[in-house]
Amino acid sequence: MRRLLVVSALALAMTALAPVADVAASHGHRQEVRRFSTFNASLNRATAGELRADLEAAIDGDVDPQLGAVLEIIDRNDPDVLLVNEFDTGTDGDRRAVAMFARLAGYRYFFTAPSNTGIPSGFDLNNNGVIGGGDDAFGFGAFPGQFGLAVFSKYPIDTRKVRTFQRFRWADMPGAMLPKNPDGSSFYSDEELEVLRLSSKSHWDVPIRVGRGRVVHFLVSHPTPPVFDGPEDRNGRRNFDEIRLWADYVSPGRASRYIYDDEGRRGGLRRNASFVIAGDQNSDPLDGDSVPGAIQQLLDHPRVNTRITPDSEGAVEASQRQGGINASHLSDPRFDTADFSDRAPGNLRADYVLPSKDLRIRQAGVFWPRPGEPGSELTGEFPFPSSDHRLVWVDVATRGRRC
């Protein structure tokens, strides 16, 4: 049975929460603007239970500086619906940790479920001759739930219709980019492919009831970084197919027929359903180490709205000031969302909030202040006061029909 986690405001909310905005109707329909956001907040810790201890201390008024910076960033941007990547959750989702964060951040509802990170596979998945450790887990992690994810919302979550895809097998994806050795043989054994899961964390379809009978499916994930492997490019290929899962999922009919969730239900999203795809996809359109075309599976998808791309002036300033490999990048630096200048890839666009085309984008941005601007003390540079990723937000308007 899938373990779901949704808590009402009566138990957790610190203050009453209101919609971002209601704007005037056009053609006789009222429009409601909601802010969807993703933030790889680096709330991962070295040992199991450490984040929970930090949250317990924060509830008592002793706030860890990094946690405090993360909470301040969220408060300044005030998303209505938020995905937090790299949130330690434990094997079954650390209910108390996520609940405490919701309370601290002022969210009325939240959701978490198990992550593949740190769960032993029982196989030598990196082929180093030893079974054990993060590389041999279903998703990289030193303990179960490390680098997990959690969703926070000001609006109710339709728990009956949540779908999770934690246990979907990679080999069950038609045409999967399964890695091969240089001689053409499969990198993974038949026995490994029988159990190997596609998602390095999990993929979730979380329906949010945004008001007036409208539902937006918040499609969240955190594909593996396309690095830390060998010539077989197992992580790069997995990253590509983790991104592909959502591209197929929002394609009705044959393209998504193969997909099954953790309850055994097959198929993808309905043709007329509204959605927002969100998460650290670990893939820049033109730079970095991902397989060419990986993120384009979403950016070029006929159902995805890319009319406005979130940007910031701070990202441009950082690219120019840090120089190095950033100077040779092909992607526009104003769209960067992650500060990797202390590492080989340089700064990249890694984090995405991608609405369906029926959701009109009103505004979008990346929280990356330039040095000296308000909030710049919360982002900074390595070692970062909060995270090496920046919060990304998109304001969308819905009108007219029920989703």
Secondary structure, 3 states (H helix, E strand, C coil): CCCCCCCCHHHHCCCCCCCCEEEEEECCEEEEEEEEEEEEEEECCCCCCHHHHHHHHHHCCCCCHHHHHHHHHHHHHCCCEEEEEEECCCCCCCHHHHHHHHHHHCCCEEECCCCCECCECCCCCCCCCCCCCHHHECECCCCCCCCCEEEEECCCECHHHCEECCCCEHHHCCCCCCCECCCCCECCCHHHHHHCECCCCCCEEEEEEEECCEEEEEEECCCCCCCCCCCCCHHHHHHHHHHHHHHHHCCCHHHHCCCECCCCCECCCCCCCEEEEEEECCCCCCCCCCCCCCCHHHHCCCCECCCCCCCCHHHHHHHHHHCHHHHHCCCCHHHCCECCCCCCCCCECCEEEEEECCCEEEEEEECCCCCCCCCHHHHCCCCCCCCCECCEEEEEEECCCCC
